[in-house]
Structures are given as C-alpha cells and as structure tokens.
C-alpha cells in the first residue's frame, strides 16, 4: 500500500519519511536517558533569534558532532558537511515550495483517493492542508541530500539543536556512503499500464519504505547514543530504550495537529523512526555497528515485513509477494489504470486496528502472508470533481494468510466496515453463490467479499459478474506452495506518505515534545 501515498506504499510512511527527515521522536529518549537531577523544560512558543556568539558555537559544533557520528556508526567522513543558519520564515517558505514542487507530493495526492476507498482516510479528510500544517508545526531541522547542506535553525539555542544534529549528520554520512537521493527512491514512478508493469510495481513496491526505515532507524540509534553519552552507555548496552519509544510515540498530547491526525497518519509517520530503530537495534545488538550501518546500507531490507521482523531479515526468510494476472482485457474498455501495489504487514496492522481495534490488529497482523491491490478509475469520470470522488474508483484487494482461521477473521473485520464506508448498503444474499461469498449493493456500486482457503478477495465498485471473473483470475494465478520472494519489495500503500515527508527535513515527533523535543534533556525515568 505504500505506493498509494506518494508512490511508495499507500500508507504514508514513504511519503512522510521523505518530507520528515527532521520529524524525530528524539525527545522521548532525552527524557529517558538524561542524567538524574535535570528538570524538564517547556520550550516557549516563540524564541528570539540566537546571538552571533551562539551561531558561531553552533557552526563549530557541527564538525565535533560529525566526528561522534562517524565513530558511533563506523561510517567514514568523506568530506565536511556544508551548513547554514535559517529563520523560521525561511523554513516555512522552503516547506511550501518543496510541497508544491516535489514529485512525491503529487503522487501522494493521487493516492489519497485510494486510501479513502480502503477506508484508511475519511471521505471528507483533506490531506494536503493537514500535512502542511503538520510540517509547519513540527519542523526542527534538516539535512538536504540534494544540496548536501544541513540547515540550522536560528530560533533554537545551540544546546537544544545538538542532539538533533547527531540525527541529521547521520543522514549526511549515509549520503556520503551511498548517495541518499538515488538509494532511497528505487520504485517505479510511472503508472502501470499492463500486466508486466503491474507486477514490476508489486515486486518493487515496498523497497522505499524499508529504506526510509533504515535511514531513520540508524539516525535514531546515533541520536540515542549521543544522548546517552553522560551515562557512558550506548543503545547496544540499554536495548530496552527502543521499547520505551514505541510506547511513548503513541502519545500525541504534545501536538495539537498530530493529536487530531487519523490513525493512518500517526502510525505511518512514526514507522520509520520507531520500527526503524527497533530493526537497527536488533542488528546492532546481535552483529555490531558495522553490520547495523554500512552492511545494511549496502544490502537494505525490501519490505515492512523485514523491518517489523528483523530476525527474518538477518535469516534471509522469504518475503511473501503475490502476483496479478493480466486483468487488462477484462477492465480496460471501461477503466483507466490508477494504482497497483502491495498491502503489507504494516498496512494490515493499521487497517485491522481501524476496523476491529488494537487487540485484533495485534493478533492478525503477524498472520499476514501477502497481499496485493489494484485500483482503476472509470473512464466515465470526466470532471475534476468526478475524478476526485471515491465513486470513480473500483478496487481489488487479494490477501493471503498463514491459516484459514486468520483469513476468516480478517474477512469479518473487513466486512464490518462496509456499512461505515458506504451509504445505501444492502446485502444481497440471493445473489451469493455459496457461503463463502458476501455481496452488497452500495452507493458506489457492487461489493463482493469472498474467501477461499487462506485467501480473501475484495472487490469494491466493479459489477458483480466482472468482480467474479477478476477474482477467479487472481486466485488462479497464485502459487499453491510457498509464496515467492520479492527481489526488491514493492511499496506498501500506506507508507508512501512517510517517504515523501522525509525529504522535507527533520520533524519533531509532536507526541514527544513534552519530553523536550529539541534536545532539552528532562528527568531520567
């Protein structure tokens, strides 16, 4: 699903990460690791620009912190990092300009309608203005891998920026090692228009999300070690800190904008930082710094499955990838290709939490064994208003599960959301072929849900006879034995947003502001 939002996974992670290299849940660790006796402070709403002496001190500290980052990560310093001091007004101008020009933003806007069709975003939710508000609220500093420059903020005192610098300078050394612009964006950008391209997208769909999680996870690991310096410890010595961040990240009380964000945005935004850190931590503890940094950059994971299951990555466990048959002869007369990609484990976790609650999500997500989706837009949708409506989109989704009980549980959860997504919902039991089908009429067309063994098929918007043909084609092409492994894993629908946001610079995890986000340490717990 990553690709849906921003072309790298429909779920937002890819797009958000691309804009939000500065959106770091660092303060949480400052709160957990600072020496005892230091009291938490709350940054004022506005601060005067720093003095010339402060600016000089901050510029001087860049080389010192860069040296620490290199020593901690074992990534070599190929050359010094350019730096500049910018104002809040300049940051806001940069964000708006990048938001307007970034290709990821355009892909994200295109995918918004697919997220709404799945029910991951409300029909009346407007993603663009919300994200711009979030970025404006959260920006805390950033490294631009295109200009090779780290931007320092003139309204935040040097001591509060230094921990953030440790995070951002990690990105600078990653960039010197592998070239982040090319390394972090490997999925196809064009809209797939035939079966070969469909499966190429599916094979490569999730790679960007996984790489975002690696980049942010490594930067978070260095941030933690920088914050832990007074204690003489490192993340490898205190691995429980990774678990603490996972818990704290769920608290959005420190950010008015984040607090009202849909679950999809909250979880996908934090995924590269929290799950990425856990992934890096697992490798760091088991194999050491060179394996966790340089080796992972050289051989990055390809899916959110591997990020969420680092042992699977280290053991080279196959990643489930399904295929699509050539469905174009069946649909191209009335529909235009719109989007195709993977519904990965993270997507399933978020979707089931939205539809069935956290307990159900925790139980079902690990039972995921592959999933693909395909979205097409009706050619009859001509006006901009028609094209922007979910009624113009017809959707297919096929998922595989590790056992039949999990498949049936997922079907029940998904079916429960149909009356909430559509109006005029009527179940047509008389049209159901057998007990494995559910057929509905809705204000946006027919809906078919069906189960066959460990597979669940969903069609929303395609007329029932066509939906059944598509189902039979899709189910029939899947392998009977173990699911194939992705060469470069496809984007997940939801994670595309995070990927795009990370390119905009470091964003504070608003939920953690009360733990002194901009580097202010607070009382150790």
ZAMARGU-4260 file (C-alpha; in steps of 0.2 Angstrom, whole numbers, plus 5000, padded with zeros to 4 digits):
<rodrens>
0) 5000/5000/5000 | 5015/5012/5002 | 5014/5017/4984 | 4997/5024/4986 | 5003/5039/4996
5) 5017/5046/4987 | 5021/5032/4976 | 5029/5021/4990 | 5016/5012/4999 | 4999/5018/5000
10) 5000/5021/5019 | 5010/5036/5021 | 5026/5030/5028 | 5036/5033/5012 | 5029/5050/5009
15) 5030/5056/5026 | 5048/5050/5029 | 5053/5059/5013 | 5047/5075/5020 | 5051/5072/5038
20) 5069/5068/5040 | 5068/5081/5054 | 5052/5073/5062 | 5062/5064/5075 | 5055/5056/5091
25) 5071/5061/5099 | 5064/5070/5114 | 5057/5054/5121 | 5075/5047/5123 | 5081/5063/5130
30) 5068/5061/5144 | 5073/5043/5147 | 5092/5045/5146 | 5097/5062/5153 | 5106/5062/5170
35) 5096/5062/5185 | 5093/5079/5193 | 5090/5089/5177 | 5072/5095/5176 | 5061/5095/5161
40) 5058/5112/5152 | 5045/5118/5140 | 5051/5127/5125 | 5042/5144/5123 | 5030/5146/5109
45) 5042/5159/5101 | 5060/5162/5104 | 5072/5177/5098 | 5085/5173/5085 | 5101/5167/5093
50) 5116/5179/5095 | 5131/5179/5084 | 5141/5170/5098 | 5128/5156/5099 | 5128/5155/5080
55) 5147/5153/5080 | 5146/5140/5093 | 5133/5130/5084 | 5143/5131/5067 | 5158/5125/5077
60) 5149/5110/5085 | 5144/5103/5068 | 5162/5095/5065 | 5163/5089/5083 | 5146/5080/5082
65) 5150/5074/5064 | 5166/5065/5072 | 5155/5057/5085 | 5143/5051/5072 | 5156/5043/5062
70) 5164/5035/5077 | 5147/5029/5083 | 5141/5022/5067 | 5158/5017/5059 | 5153/5027/5043
75) 5168/5036/5037 | 5168/5055/5034 | 5172/5058/5016 | 5171/5077/5017 | 5165/5091/5028
80) 5146/5095/5028 | 5140/5112/5022 | 5130/5121/5035 | 5119/5137/5035 | 5108/5146/5048
85) 5090/5149/5043 | 5075/5158/5050 | 5058/5151/5054 | 5051/5161/5039 | 5064/5153/5028
90) 5059/5136/5034 | 5041/5139/5031 | 5045/5145/5013 | 5056/5130/5010 | 5042/5118/5016
95) 5028/5126/5005 | 5039/5127/4990 | 5045/5109/4991 | 5027/5104/4995 | 5022/5112/4978
100) 5036/5105/4968 | 5040/5088/4975 | 5035/5074/4964 | 5031/5064/4979 | 5018/5076/4984
105) 5010/5074/4968 | 5010/5055/4969 | 5003/5057/4987 | 4989/5067/4981 | 4985/5055/4968
110) 4985/5041/4980 | 4974/5050/4993 | 4958/5044/4984 | 4964/5026/4986 | 4967/5027/5004
115) 4949/5034/5006 | 4942/5020/4996 | 4950/5007/5008 | 4943/5017/5022 | 4960/5022/5029
120) 4956/5040/5027 | 4939/5048/5030 | 4930/5053/5014 | 4929/5072/5019 | 4948/5072/5025
125) 4959/5084/5015 | 4977/5078/5016 | 4987/5092/5008 | 4982/5106/5020 | 4983/5094/5035
130) 5001/5089/5031 | 5007/5106/5028 | 5000/5112/5045 | 5009/5097/5052 | 5026/5101/5044
135) 5025/5119/5049 | 5021/5114/5067 | 5034/5100/5068 | 5050/5105/5058 | 5065/5105/5069
140) 5080/5105/5057 | 5085/5095/5041 | 5099/5089/5030 | 5096/5092/5012 | 5104/5077/5002
145) 5102/5087/4986 | 5112/5102/4991 | 5122/5092/5004 | 5119/5105/5017 | 5112/5104/5035
150) 5101/5119/5040 | 5102/5125/5057 | 5088/5135/5065 | 5091/5152/5071 | 5077/5152/5084
155) 5083/5137/5094 | 5098/5138/5106 | 5113/5128/5101 | 5112/5116/5116 | 5095/5111/5111
160) 5100/5108/5092 | 5115/5097/5095 | 5105/5081/5098 | 5095/5084/5083 | 5112/5087/5074
165) 5118/5070/5078 | 5102/5063/5070 | 5104/5074/5054 | 5123/5072/5052 | 5120/5053/5052
170) 5110/5056/5036 | 5124/5066/5029 | 5136/5051/5032 | 5123/5040/5024 | 5123/5051/5009
175) 5142/5051/5008 | 5142/5032/5009 | 5128/5028/4997 | 5120/5043/4989 | 5103/5045/4998
180) 5094/5053/4983 | 5096/5038/4972 | 5097/5025/4986 | 5081/5030/4994 | 5070/5031/4979
185) 5070/5015/4969 | 5052/5010/4965 | 5044/5014/4948 | 5036/5031/4946 | 5025/5028/4931
190) 5008/5022/4932 | 5007/5004/4927 | 4998/5001/4911 | 5000/4982/4908 | 5002/4966/4917
195) 5021/4966/4916 | 5022/4984/4923 | 5009/4979/4937 | 5020/4965/4943 | 5035/4976/4942
200) 5027/4988/4953 | 5022/4974/4965 | 5040/4967/4965 | 5047/4984/4970 | 5033/4992/4979
205) 5039/4992/4997 | 5058/4995/4994 | 5057/5014/4998 | 5048/5011/5014 | 5061/4999/5020
210) 5075/5010/5016 | 5067/5025/5024 | 5066/5015/5040 | 5084/5010/5039 | 5089/5028/5036
215) 5079/5035/5051 | 5082/5020/5062 | 5101/5022/5060 | 5099/5041/5064 | 5089/5037/5079
220) 5101/5025/5085 | 5115/5038/5084 | 5104/5051/5092 | 5101/5039/5107 | 5120/5036/5109
225) 5123/5054/5108 | 5110/5057/5122 | 5117/5043/5132 | 5135/5050/5132 | 5134/5057/5150
230) 5129/5039/5156 | 5144/5030/5147 | 5131/5019/5139 | 5125/5016/5121 | 5109/5008/5114
235) 5118/4992/5112 | 5120/4992/5131 | 5102/4998/5135 | 5091/4990/5122 | 5076/4992/5132
240) 5076/5010/5127 | 5069/5005/5110 | 5054/4998/5118 | 5051/5013/5128 | 5050/5024/5112
245) 5037/5013/5104 | 5026/5016/5119 | 5029/5035/5121 | 5026/5038/5102 | 5008/5034/5104
250) 5005/5049/5115 | 5001/5064/5103 | 4996/5076/5118 | 5011/5087/5114 | 5005/5092/5096
255) 4988/5099/5093 | 4990/5095/5074 | 4996/5077/5077 | 4983/5074/5090 | 4969/5076/5078
260) 4978/5066/5064 | 4970/5050/5058 | 4977/5034/5065 | 4984/5030/5047 | 4995/5046/5048
265) 5000/5044/5066 | 5006/5027/5064 | 5014/5028/5046 | 5023/5044/5051 | 5032/5037/5066
270) 5035/5020/5057 | 5052/5024/5050 | 5058/5031/5067 | 5051/5018/5079 | 5051/5002/5069
275) 5066/5008/5060 | 5075/5010/5077 | 5070/4993/5083 | 5076/4985/5067 | 5093/4993/5068
280) 5094/4990/5087 | 5091/4971/5084 | 5106/4971/5071 | 5117/4982/5082 | 5115/4971/5097
285) 5117/4954/5088 | 5130/4959/5075 | 5138/4976/5079 | 5139/4993/5072 | 5147/4989/5055
290) 5133/4977/5052 | 5119/4988/5058 | 5125/5003/5047 | 5137/5000/5032 | 5131/4982/5029
295) 5113/4987/5030 | 5115/5002/5018 | 5124/4990/5006 | 5111/4977/5007 | 5095/4985/5013
300) 5079/4976/5018 | 5065/4976/5005 | 5049/4977/5014 | 5040/4982/5030 | 5039/4964/5034
305) 5058/4963/5036 | 5058/4980/5046 | 5045/4973/5058 | 5054/4956/5059 | 5072/4960/5059
310) 5076/4941/5063 | 5068/4937/5046 | 5080/4949/5038 | 5095/4943/5046 | 5090/4925/5042
315) 5085/4929/5024 | 5067/4922/5027 | 5057/4924/5010 | 5046/4939/5010 | 5028/4935/5004
320) 5024/4943/4987 | 5008/4939/4977 | 5006/4941/4958 | 4992/4949/4947 | 4987/4941/4931
325) 4984/4951/4915 | 4967/4958/4920 | 4968/4972/4907 | 4957/4964/4894 | 4943/4962/4906
330) 4943/4980/4913 | 4952/4992/4900 | 4937/4996/4890 | 4928/5005/4905 | 4943/5009/4916
335) 4960/5018/4916 | 4974/5011/4927 | 4976/5021/4943 | 4987/5012/4956 | 4994/4995/4960
340) 5004/4989/4974 | 5006/4979/4990 | 4996/4978/5006 | 5010/4974/5018 | 5010/4969/5036
345) 5010/4987/5042 | 4995/4991/5031 | 4986/4976/5038 | 4990/4981/5056 | 4983/4998/5053
350) 4968/4993/5043 | 4963/4980/5056 | 4966/4992/5071 | 4954/5005/5062 | 4941/4992/5058
355) 4942/4980/5073 | 4953/4988/5087 | 4970/4986/5093 | 4968/4969/5100 | 4963/4962/5083
360) 4977/4971/5074 | 4990/4964/5086 | 4983/4946/5083 | 4980/4947/5065 | 4995/4957/5058
365) 5008/4943/5061 | 4997/4931/5052 | 4998/4941/5036 | 5006/4931/5021 | 5005/4943/5007
370) 4993/4955/4999 | 4991/4965/4983 | 4978/4978/4977 | 4973/4986/4961 | 4964/5002/4958
375) 4956/5008/4942 | 4947/5024/4938 | 4931/5024/4927 | 4933/5032/4910 | 4916/5040/4913
380) 4923/5051/4926 | 4927/5067/4916 | 4926/5082/4928 | 4939/5086/4941 | 4925/5083/4954
385) 4921/5066/4947 | 4939/5061/4947 | 4942/5066/4965 | 4927/5056/4971 | 4929/5038/4978
390) 4914/5033/4967 | 4926/5035/4952 | 4937/5021/4959 | 4935/5002/4958 | 4946/4992/4969
395) 4953/4975/4970 | 4962/4968/4985 | 4968/4950/4987 | 4976/4944/5004 | 4984/4928/5009
400) 4985/4922/5027 | 4995/4909/5037 | 4979/4899/5041 | 4961/4898/5037 | 4955/4905/5054
405) 4965/4921/5052 | 4958/4923/5034 | 4940/4922/5041 | 4944/4934/5055 | 4951/4946/5043
410) 4935/4944/5031 | 4924/4948/5046 | 4934/4963/5051 | 4934/4970/5033 | 4915/4966/5031
415) 4911/4976/5047 | 4917/4992/5039 | 4907/4991/5023 | 4892/5000/5031 | 4903/5013/5038
420) 4912/5017/5021 | 4896/5017/5010 | 4878/5023/5011 | 4863/5013/5005 | 4871/4997/5009
425) 4860/4981/5006 | 4867/4964/5007 | 4860/4953/4993 | 4860/4935/5000 | 4850/4929/4985
430) 4865/4934/4973 | 4878/4925/4984 | 4884/4909/4975 | 4888/4900/4992 | 4893/4903/5010
435) 4910/4909/5005 | 4903/4925/4997 | 4896/4941/5003 | 4888/4953/4990 | 4882/4970/4994
440) 4874/4985/4985 | 4881/5002/4989 | 4880/5020/4983 | 4897/5017/4974 | 4892/5000/4966
445) 4893/4982/4970 | 4904/4975/4983 | 4910/4957/4983 | 4919/4949/4998 | 4924/4930/4996
450) 4935/4918/5005 | 4944/4903/4998 | 4955/4893/5010 | 4968/4905/5016 | 4964/4919/5003
455) 4952/4933/5005 | 4946/4943/4989 | 4938/4960/4990 | 4930/4969/4975 | 4923/4987/4978
460) 4915/4996/4963 | 4916/4983/4949 | 4900/4975/4944 | 4897/4958/4952 | 4899/4947/4936
465) 4916/4956/4932 | 4921/4955/4950 | 4919/4936/4950 | 4929/4935/4934 | 4943/4945/4941
470) 4943/4935/4957 | 4945/4919/4948 | 4959/4926/4938 | 4968/4932/4953 | 4966/4917/4964
475) 4970/4905/4950 | 4987/4913/4947 | 4994/4912/4964 | 5006/4898/4969 | 5000/4883/4979
480) 5016/4881/4988 | 5026/4894/4997 | 5024/4912/4991 | 5038/4919/4981 | 5051/4931/4987
485) 5052/4949/4982 | 5068/4954/4973 | 5066/4972/4978 | 5050/4973/4988 | 5035/4983/4982
490) 5029/4999/4990 | 5016/4997/5003 | 5000/5008/5000 | 5001/5017/5016 | 5019/5021/5018
495) 5022/5032/5003 | 5017/5047/5013 | 5031/5045/5025 | 5044/5043/5011 | 5039/5059/5004
500) 5039/5069/5020 | 5056/5063/5025 | 5063/5074/5011 | 5057/5089/5019 | 5068/5088/5034
505) 5068/5083/5052 | 5051/5084/5060 | 5049/5083/5079 | 5038/5069/5085 | 5025/5080/5092
510) 5019/5067/5104 | 5036/5069/5112 | 5038/5087/5114 | 5034/5087/5132 | 5050/5076/5134
515) 5060/5091/5127 | 5060/5088/5109 | 5073/5100/5103 | 5086/5091/5113 | 5082/5098/5130
520) 5085/5084/5142 | 5072/5080/5156 | 5072/5070/5171 | 5078/5052/5168 | 5064/5039/5172
</rodrens>
